[in-house]
């Protein structure tokens, strides 16, 4: 079963804050501001997969898909598949 938007947002805030090493605000830009880089995106995806028990295929994703919390929620809802 897929997590709902609120659960995805909560996981995104926690994961992005951990990867960035500081609290993330709601509309804060992550990629375009330089707060996290391309390697950090992979860490962020891994954290989201773990926290939400989903699989996020990276082959069709772009860094811009993770530039803020709204985009992260939208991306996870669009591409994630339930975990095992």
Residue, then its C-alpha position, 0 to 999 in steps of 0.5 A: x500500500x502506498x503512503x498518503x501525501x502527508x506521510x510522504x511530506x513528513x518523510x521528505x522533511x525528515x530525509x531532506x533535513x538529514x541529508x542537508x544537515x539542517x532543518x528544511x523549510x516548506x518552500x526552501x529550494x534544495x537543488x537550485x540553491x546548492x543545499x544538496x547536490x546530485x550525490x545527496x539526491x541519491x542519499x535522499x532517494x534511499x532515505x525516502x525508500x527506507x522511511x516509506x517502504x517503497x521503491x523509487x526507480x531513478x532512471x526517469x528522474x531529474x534533479x529538479x524533481x527534488x528541488x523542494x518538498x512539494x516536488x518531492x511529494x509529487x515525484x514520489x506519488x508519481x513514480x514510487x512502487x510499494x516495497x516488498 
